[in-house]
Amino acid sequence: MYPVDEISNKILELVSSTADRTLLGVRLGFMLKRSFPDFAPYHYQCRNLRQFVRTHVPAVSEKGHSGTDVIYSVGSPSEPANDPAPYKAVTSNFVPLPMVEFEWKAYSNPAQRLSIAANRETGELKVLGETETPHEPWIALPKPSSEFHREIAEQFVSTLPEPLRTTLVRTLNDHKWYVRFSTVAKVHGVGMQWASFRRAKLIEKFKLSLNTLGIPERLTHAKKIQPATLALLAHAVQPHEAPSAPTSNETNFRELVQRVIAELPISELRSLRLPVGLVVDALRR
């Protein structure tokens, strides 16, 4: 992840270097990618480039709009911003996951029927099916409970100022508080901060579980996605449906692979090895 001050300085430089010291948001995003190809606002708890500029580049303001796009300028804004400035939580960066995204959900989501097993000898991790029982040296990792997730939410709320704190506390009394809490957090501009806070607490719990069970910690991303694992996930996608025809299974499998690829970070996508012929065919479509 790039240092925030380097990106901020570059944005100021790009806007200042134009003839009239203004720049369209879409153009700014395109030019910024040239200097920082892997830049993503969510790494800095921002929903988009607009929120990043508001939060981290005070010298650049929103002068106006061209259609739906924002016009950035150096100096004071000439029209008020429509969205409230987001509250900036104490957490500053997302903590890297100890597994790829789809495996992490098998551990972190209490409602997920899949689970994670760890190897006592090597620290290797793997996905377990709903009815699968691990055998030595493998052992199932206990999932964080719903009550633990609620405790995380209460801790996060305690870091917020009023009246936002009271607003989020009310959602915790709802039977389906988890969905409402995330939605309300996003509406009030702290969705990314909540996601980062929750992730850090869950990873802390994950590490503690490994330590308690005497499992060597290997905080590296999982190995390449194996067909057997994908097949296991495909079987768990719709567990109550009757077996379908081979063609339907193939379609479901392809759709699942696409969804898994969509979850992978750019760094892992760049390392995927694909047949050249398939890439060329895809470019021609």
C-alpha positions as a Markdown table, in Angstrom:
| # | Residue | x | y | z |
|---|---|---|---|---|
| 1 | Met | 0.0 | 0.0 | 0.0 |
| 2 | Tyr | 1.3 | 3.4 | -0.9 |
| 3 | Pro | 2.0 | 6.1 | 1.8 |
| 4 | Val | -1.0 | 8.4 | 2.0 |
| 5 | Asp | 1.1 | 11.6 | 1.8 |
| 6 | Glu | 2.7 | 10.5 | -1.5 |
| 7 | Ile | -0.8 | 10.0 | -3.1 |
| 8 | Ser | -2.0 | 13.3 | -1.6 |
| 9 | Asn | 1.0 | 15.2 | -2.9 |
| 10 | Lys | 0.5 | 13.7 | -6.3 |
| 11 | Ile | -3.2 | 14.7 | -6.5 |
| 12 | Leu | -2.3 | 18.2 | -5.6 |
| 13 | Glu | 0.5 | 18.2 | -8.2 |
| 14 | Leu | -1.9 | 16.9 | -10.9 |
| 15 | Val | -4.6 | 19.5 | -10.2 |
| 16 | Ser | -2.1 | 22.3 | -9.9 |
| 17 | Ser | -0.3 | 21.5 | -13.1 |
| 18 | Thr | -3.3 | 22.2 | -15.4 |
| 19 | Ala | -3.7 | 25.5 | -17.2 |
| 20 | Asp | -6.7 | 26.6 | -15.1 |
| 21 | Arg | -5.8 | 24.6 | -12.0 |
| 22 | Thr | -8.9 | 22.5 | -12.3 |
| 23 | Leu | -9.4 | 18.8 | -13.2 |
| 24 | Leu | -12.3 | 16.5 | -13.7 |
| 25 | Gly | -12.6 | 13.6 | -11.3 |
| 26 | Val | -12.5 | 10.9 | -14.0 |
| 27 | Arg | -9.4 | 12.5 | -15.5 |
| 28 | Leu | -7.7 | 12.7 | -12.0 |
| 29 | Gly | -8.4 | 9.1 | -11.4 |
| 30 | Phe | -6.9 | 8.1 | -14.7 |
| 31 | Met | -3.8 | 10.1 | -14.2 |
| 32 | Leu | -3.4 | 8.9 | -10.7 |
| 33 | Lys | -3.4 | 5.3 | -11.8 |
| 34 | Arg | -0.3 | 6.0 | -14.0 |
| 35 | Ser | 1.7 | 6.8 | -10.9 |
| 36 | Phe | 0.0 | 4.4 | -8.5 |
| 37 | Pro | -1.3 | 1.4 | -10.5 |
| 38 | Asp | -2.6 | -0.5 | -7.5 |
| 39 | Phe | -4.2 | 2.5 | -5.7 |
| 40 | Ala | -7.6 | 1.7 | -4.2 |
| 41 | Pro | -9.4 | 4.2 | -1.9 |
| 42 | Tyr | -10.8 | 1.4 | 0.3 |
| 43 | His | -7.2 | 0.8 | 1.5 |
| 44 | Tyr | -7.5 | 4.1 | 3.3 |
| 45 | Gln | -11.0 | 3.7 | 4.6 |
| 46 | Cys | -12.5 | 5.7 | 1.8 |
| 47 | Arg | -15.5 | 4.7 | -0.4 |
| 48 | Asn | -14.1 | 6.3 | -3.5 |
| 49 | Leu | -11.6 | 8.9 | -4.8 |
| 50 | Arg | -13.9 | 11.7 | -3.9 |
| 51 | Gln | -13.9 | 10.8 | -0.3 |
| 52 | Phe | -10.1 | 10.3 | -0.3 |
| 53 | Val | -9.6 | 13.8 | -1.7 |
| 54 | Arg | -11.9 | 15.3 | 0.9 |
| 55 | Thr | -10.2 | 13.4 | 3.7 |
| 56 | His | -6.5 | 13.5 | 2.8 |
| 57 | Val | -6.0 | 16.4 | 0.3 |
| 58 | Pro | -7.3 | 19.6 | 2.0 |
| 59 | Ala | -5.6 | 21.9 | -0.5 |
| 60 | Val | -7.8 | 20.4 | -3.3 |
| 61 | Ser | -11.5 | 21.3 | -3.2 |
| 62 | Glu | -14.6 | 20.6 | -5.3 |
| 63 | Lys | -15.2 | 23.6 | -7.5 |
| 64 | Gly | -18.4 | 22.3 | -9.2 |
| 65 | His | -19.7 | 19.6 | -11.4 |
| 66 | Ser | -19.6 | 18.6 | -15.1 |
| 67 | Gly | -22.7 | 16.4 | -15.5 |
| 68 | Thr | -22.3 | 13.8 | -12.7 |
| 69 | Asp | -18.5 | 14.2 | -12.5 |
| 70 | Val | -16.8 | 16.4 | -9.9 |
| 71 | Ile | -14.5 | 19.3 | -10.9 |
| 72 | Tyr | -11.5 | 19.6 | -8.6 |
| 73 | Ser | -9.6 | 22.8 | -8.0 |
| 74 | Val | -6.8 | 24.2 | -5.9 |
| 75 | Gly | -8.2 | 26.6 | -3.3 |
| 76 | Ser | -11.5 | 27.1 | -1.5 |
| 77 | Pro | -14.7 | 25.4 | -2.8 |
| 78 | Ser | -17.2 | 27.5 | -4.7 |
| 79 | Glu | -20.2 | 25.3 | -3.9 |
| 80 | Pro | -20.9 | 23.3 | -0.8 |
| 81 | Ala | -20.4 | 19.5 | -0.8 |
| 82 | Asn | -23.6 | 17.4 | -0.8 |
| 83 | Asp | -22.3 | 14.6 | 1.4 |
| 84 | Pro | -21.3 | 15.1 | 5.1 |
| 85 | Ala | -17.6 | 14.7 | 5.9 |
| 86 | Pro | -17.0 | 11.2 | 7.2 |
| 87 | Tyr | -16.0 | 10.5 | 10.7 |
| 88 | Lys | -12.4 | 9.3 | 10.7 |
| 89 | Ala | -12.0 | 6.4 | 13.1 |
| 90 | Val | -8.8 | 5.5 | 15.1 |
| 91 | Thr | -8.0 | 2.5 | 12.8 |
| 92 | Ser | -6.0 | 3.7 | 9.8 |
| 93 | Asn | -5.4 | 0.7 | 7.5 |
| 94 | Phe | -7.0 | -2.7 | 6.7 |
| 95 | Val | -5.1 | -5.6 | 8.2 |
| 96 | Pro | -4.1 | -8.1 | 5.6 |
| 97 | Leu | -6.2 | -11.3 | 5.8 |
| 98 | Pro | -4.4 | -14.5 | 6.8 |
| 99 | Met | -6.3 | -16.3 | 4.1 |
| 100 | Val | -7.9 | -15.5 | 0.7 |
| 101 | Glu | -11.3 | -13.9 | 1.0 |
| 102 | Phe | -13.6 | -16.9 | 0.4 |
| 103 | Glu | -11.7 | -19.0 | 2.9 |
| 104 | Trp | -11.8 | -16.2 | 5.5 |
| 105 | Lys | -15.6 | -16.0 | 5.3 |
| 106 | Ala | -15.7 | -19.7 | 6.2 |
| 107 | Tyr | -14.0 | -18.8 | 9.5 |
| 108 | Ser | -15.4 | -15.3 | 10.3 |
| 109 | Asn | -19.1 | -15.8 | 9.3 |
| 110 | Pro | -21.1 | -17.7 | 12.0 |
| 111 | Ala | -23.8 | -18.4 | 9.5 |
| 112 | Gln | -21.4 | -20.0 | 7.0 |
| 113 | Arg | -21.8 | -23.8 | 6.9 |
| 114 | Leu | -18.2 | -24.2 | 5.9 |
| 115 | Ser | -15.4 | -24.0 | 8.4 |
| 116 | Ile | -11.6 | -23.9 | 8.6 |
| 117 | Ala | -9.2 | -26.7 | 9.8 |
| 118 | Ala | -5.6 | -26.2 | 10.6 |
| 119 | Asn | -2.7 | -28.6 | 10.6 |
| 120 | Arg | -1.0 | -28.9 | 14.0 |
| 121 | Glu | 2.3 | -29.7 | 12.4 |
| 122 | Thr | 2.6 | -27.3 | 9.4 |
| 123 | Gly | 0.1 | -24.5 | 10.2 |
| 124 | Glu | -1.6 | -25.2 | 6.8 |
| 125 | Leu | -5.2 | -24.2 | 6.5 |
| 126 | Lys | -8.1 | -25.8 | 4.5 |
| 127 | Val | -11.8 | -25.5 | 4.1 |
| 128 | Leu | -14.1 | -28.1 | 5.7 |
| 129 | Gly | -17.5 | -29.1 | 4.4 |
| 130 | Glu | -20.6 | -29.0 | 6.6 |
| 131 | Thr | -20.4 | -32.7 | 7.5 |
| 132 | Glu | -16.6 | -33.2 | 7.2 |
| 133 | Thr | -14.6 | -34.1 | 10.3 |
| 134 | Pro | -10.9 | -33.4 | 10.4 |
| 135 | His | -8.4 | -36.1 | 11.4 |
| 136 | Glu | -5.0 | -35.6 | 13.1 |
| 137 | Pro | -2.9 | -33.7 | 12.5 |
| 138 | Trp | -5.8 | -31.5 | 11.3 |
| 139 | Ile | -8.1 | -29.8 | 13.8 |
| 140 | Ala | -11.2 | -27.6 | 13.3 |
| 141 | Leu | -10.8 | -23.9 | 14.4 |
| 142 | Pro | -13.7 | -22.7 | 16.5 |
| 143 | Lys | -15.6 | -19.9 | 14.8 |
| 144 | Pro | -16.2 | -16.5 | 16.5 |
| 145 | Ser | -19.7 | -16.6 | 17.9 |
| 146 | Ser | -22.5 | -14.2 | 17.2 |
| 147 | Glu | -22.0 | -12.8 | 20.7 |
| 148 | Phe | -18.4 | -12.1 | 19.9 |
| 149 | His | -19.4 | -10.2 | 16.7 |
| 150 | Arg | -21.8 | -8.1 | 18.9 |
| 151 | Glu | -19.0 | -7.4 | 21.3 |
| 152 | Ile | -16.9 | -6.1 | 18.5 |
| 153 | Ala | -19.7 | -3.8 | 17.4 |
| 154 | Glu | -20.1 | -2.4 | 20.9 |
| 155 | Gln | -16.3 | -1.7 | 21.1 |
| 156 | Phe | -16.5 | 0.1 | 17.8 |
| 157 | Val | -19.4 | 2.2 | 18.9 |
| 158 | Ser | -17.5 | 3.3 | 22.0 |
| 159 | Thr | -14.9 | 5.0 | 19.7 |
| 160 | Leu | -17.5 | 7.2 | 18.0 |
| 161 | Pro | -18.6 | 10.7 | 18.9 |
| 162 | Glu | -22.2 | 11.7 | 19.6 |
| 163 | Pro | -24.8 | 11.6 | 18.1 |
| 164 | Leu | -23.4 | 8.9 | 15.8 |
| 165 | Arg | -22.8 | 6.7 | 18.8 |
| 166 | Thr | -26.4 | 6.7 | 20.0 |
| 167 | Thr | -27.6 | 6.1 | 16.4 |
| 168 | Leu | -25.6 | 2.9 | 16.1 |
| 169 | Val | -26.3 | 1.8 | 19.7 |
| 170 | Arg | -30.0 | 1.7 | 18.7 |
| 171 | Thr | -29.4 | -0.8 | 15.9 |
| 172 | Leu | -27.8 | -3.3 | 18.3 |
| 173 | Asn | -31.3 | -3.8 | 19.9 |
| 174 | Asp | -32.6 | -5.1 | 16.6 |
| 175 | His | -33.0 | -8.9 | 16.1 |
| 176 | Lys | -31.1 | -8.6 | 12.8 |
| 177 | Trp | -28.7 | -6.0 | 14.1 |
| 178 | Tyr | -25.7 | -7.2 | 12.0 |
| 179 | Val | -27.3 | -6.2 | 8.7 |
| 180 | Arg | -28.7 | -3.0 | 10.0 |
| 181 | Phe | -25.5 | -2.0 | 11.8 |
| 182 | Ser | -23.4 | -2.2 | 8.6 |
| 183 | Thr | -26.0 | -0.3 | 6.6 |
| 184 | Val | -26.3 | 2.5 | 9.1 |
| 185 | Ala | -22.5 | 2.7 | 9.4 |
| 186 | Lys | -22.3 | 3.1 | 5.6 |
| 187 | Val | -25.0 | 5.8 | 5.5 |
| 188 | His | -23.1 | 7.8 | 8.1 |
| 189 | Gly | -19.8 | 7.5 | 6.4 |
| 190 | Val | -18.1 | 5.0 | 8.8 |
| 191 | Gly | -18.7 | 1.8 | 6.8 |
| 192 | Met | -15.1 | 1.3 | 5.9 |
| 193 | Gln | -13.9 | 2.1 | 9.4 |
| 194 | Trp | -16.3 | -0.5 | 10.8 |
| 195 | Ala | -15.1 | -3.1 | 8.3 |
| 196 | Ser | -11.5 | -2.4 | 9.2 |
| 197 | Phe | -12.2 | -2.4 | 13.0 |
| 198 | Arg | -14.1 | -5.7 | 12.7 |
| 199 | Arg | -11.5 | -7.3 | 10.5 |
| 200 | Ala | -8.7 | -6.4 | 12.9 |
| 201 | Lys | -10.6 | -7.9 | 15.9 |
| 202 | Leu | -11.5 | -11.1 | 14.1 |
| 203 | Ile | -7.9 | -11.6 | 12.9 |
| 204 | Glu | -6.8 | -11.0 | 16.5 |
| 205 | Lys | -9.2 | -13.8 | 17.6 |
| 206 | Phe | -8.0 | -16.0 | 14.8 |
| 207 | Lys | -4.4 | -15.7 | 15.9 |
| 208 | Leu | -5.4 | -16.4 | 19.5 |
| 209 | Ser | -7.1 | -19.6 | 18.5 |
| 210 | Leu | -4.0 | -20.8 | 16.6 |
| 211 | Asn | -1.9 | -20.0 | 19.7 |
| 212 | Thr | -4.3 | -21.7 | 22.1 |
| 213 | Leu | -4.4 | -24.9 | 20.0 |
| 214 | Gly | -0.6 | -24.9 | 19.6 |
| 215 | Ile | -0.8 | -24.4 | 15.8 |
| 216 | Pro | 2.2 | -22.8 | 14.1 |
| 217 | Glu | 1.1 | -19.5 | 12.6 |
| 218 | Arg | 1.6 | -19.0 | 8.9 |
| 219 | Leu | 0.2 | -15.6 | 7.9 |
| 220 | Thr | 0.5 | -16.1 | 4.2 |
| 221 | His | -2.1 | -16.2 | 1.6 |
| 222 | Ala | -3.5 | -19.6 | 0.7 |
| 223 | Lys | -2.0 | -21.6 | -2.1 |
| 224 | Lys | -3.5 | -21.5 | -5.6 |
| 225 | Ile | -7.3 | -22.3 | -5.5 |
| 226 | Gln | -7.6 | -26.1 | -5.9 |
| 227 | Pro | -10.4 | -27.7 | -8.0 |
| 228 | Ala | -11.3 | -29.9 | -5.1 |
| 229 | Thr | -11.9 | -26.8 | -2.9 |
| 230 | Leu | -14.0 | -25.1 | -5.5 |
| 231 | Ala | -16.0 | -28.2 | -6.0 |
| 232 | Leu | -16.6 | -28.3 | -2.2 |
| 233 | Leu | -17.8 | -24.7 | -2.3 |
| 234 | Ala | -20.0 | -25.4 | -5.3 |
| 235 | His | -21.7 | -28.2 | -3.4 |
| 236 | Ala | -22.3 | -25.8 | -0.5 |
| 237 | Val | -23.8 | -22.9 | -2.5 |
| 238 | Gln | -27.2 | -24.5 | -2.8 |
| 239 | Pro | -27.3 | -27.4 | -0.4 |
| 240 | His | -31.1 | -27.9 | -0.5 |
| 241 | Glu | -31.4 | -28.3 | -4.2 |
| 242 | Ala | -31.7 | -31.6 | -5.9 |
| 243 | Pro | -28.8 | -32.8 | -8.1 |
| 244 | Ser | -28.9 | -31.1 | -11.5 |
| 245 | Ala | -27.8 | -32.3 | -14.9 |
| 246 | Pro | -24.1 | -32.2 | -15.8 |
| 247 | Thr | -24.5 | -29.1 | -18.0 |
| 248 | Ser | -26.1 | -27.3 | -15.0 |
| 249 | Asn | -23.3 | -28.4 | -12.7 |
| 250 | Glu | -20.8 | -27.1 | -15.2 |
| 251 | Thr | -22.6 | -23.7 | -15.4 |
| 252 | Asn | -22.7 | -23.4 | -11.6 |
| 253 | Phe | -19.0 | -24.3 | -11.4 |
| 254 | Arg | -18.1 | -21.7 | -13.9 |
| 255 | Glu | -20.2 | -19.0 | -12.1 |
| 256 | Leu | -18.6 | -20.0 | -8.8 |
| 257 | Val | -15.1 | -19.6 | -10.2 |
| 258 | Gln | -16.0 | -16.2 | -11.6 |
| 259 | Arg | -17.2 | -15.1 | -8.1 |
| 260 | Val | -14.1 | -16.4 | -6.5 |
| 261 | Ile | -11.9 | -14.5 | -9.0 |
| 262 | Ala | -13.9 | -11.4 | -8.3 |
| 263 | Glu | -12.9 | -11.7 | -4.6 |
| 264 | Leu | -9.2 | -11.9 | -5.3 |
| 265 | Pro | -7.0 | -8.8 | -4.8 |
| 266 | Ile | -5.1 | -7.4 | -7.8 |
| 267 | Ser | -1.8 | -8.7 | -6.6 |
| 268 | Glu | -3.1 | -12.3 | -6.8 |
| 269 | Leu | -4.9 | -11.8 | -10.1 |
| 270 | Arg | -1.6 | -10.6 | -11.6 |
| 271 | Ser | 0.0 | -13.9 | -10.6 |
| 272 | Leu | -2.6 | -16.1 | -12.2 |
| 273 | Arg | -1.4 | -18.2 | -15.1 |
| 274 | Leu | -3.8 | -18.4 | -18.1 |
| 275 | Pro | -3.4 | -20.0 | -21.5 |
| 276 | Val | -2.4 | -17.3 | -24.0 |
| 277 | Gly | -5.0 | -18.5 | -26.5 |
| 278 | Leu | -7.9 | -18.0 | -24.1 |
| 279 | Val | -6.7 | -14.4 | -23.3 |
| 280 | Val | -6.5 | -13.5 | -27.0 |
| 281 | Asp | -10.0 | -14.9 | -27.6 |
| 282 | Ala | -11.3 | -12.9 | -24.7 |
| 283 | Leu | -9.8 | -9.7 | -26.0 |
| 284 | Arg | -11.4 | -10.3 | -29.4 |
| 285 | Arg | -14.9 | -10.6 | -28.0 |
